[in-house]
């Protein structure tokens, strides 16, 4: 459970750190993503980025996802697009 929460925290935390535009979520919103976002990316995190999940660093997980973008599943790719981490 902690891994899945950390996984989606990267999406929103990375968006907050992104200097290219406004935040895609209200400042008061929980930084863990929706349960649907978590379900979409959990399998990819385990399959592609297992080696960094234990670090509990959302930016490192995001970097792993971006490095593995060609191998991401369509549902997880959609989550990253949703939070402006990948182009459509």
GIWO-V344138 format. One record per residue. N is the residue number from 0. NEAR is the number of other ideal C-beta (glycine too) atoms within 12 Angstrom. Layout:
N	NEAR
N	NEAR
This chain:
0	11
1	16
2	25
3	27
4	27
5	31
6	45
7	41
8	33
9	43
10	46
11	37
12	30
13	34
14	34
15	26
16	21
17	22
18	10
19	13
20	12
21	12
22	20
23	25
24	24
25	12
26	12
27	7
28	18
29	18
30	27
31	25
32	37
33	21
34	16
35	17
36	35
37	29
38	20
39	29
40	48
41	30
42	22
43	37
44	41
45	20
46	19
47	27
48	33
49	18
50	16
51	25
52	29
53	16
54	20
55	18
56	19
57	34
58	24
59	24
60	41
61	40
62	21
63	31
64	37
65	25
66	16
67	25
68	22
69	12
70	18
71	28
72	23
73	16
74	19
75	40
76	27
77	21
78	37
79	38
80	23
81	24
82	35
83	24
84	37
85	25
86	10
87	9
